[in-house]
């Protein structure tokens, strides 16, 4: 498994007997991801799979360990993501120094002011990203928050391709 360079894992809306994936399940997933040191293109679909900070903590730690990832698609929609969880994920994204393509799907989450601030800080620090797609559909983003996100994106010096989805 260590020779895999492209991994697409979509656990979105996966429910076993109508329950979310447990923290222990995400701990095991994170440990498996860490073993895949050669992955350069990672698509991780976690929509509607968990809603605890522990799950985000495990996933963010795995992302930090994947130093070779240049392209990341991360679907965190419909998770009820809190500000601590956003901080874990944003911190991991900033630490992924080889990341050049990022697709971040946060749709259908009620992001509070502090969570938006973490996203803004992370965007400003991700200087190697040249292709960015952010989906914040149905996140209840007001005009001021959207403007701040756009201002952060302007600070991304290598950005050449951008797609934003607000509703």
PyMOL commands that set and color helices and strands:
alter all, ss='L'
color gray80, all
select helices_A, chain A and resi 23-34+53-65+83-95+113-125+143-154
alter helices_A, ss='H'
color red, helices_A
select strands_A, chain A and resi 6-10+41-45+71-75+101-105+131-136+161-166
alter strands_A, ss='S'
color yellow, strands_A
deselect
rebuild
show_as cartoon
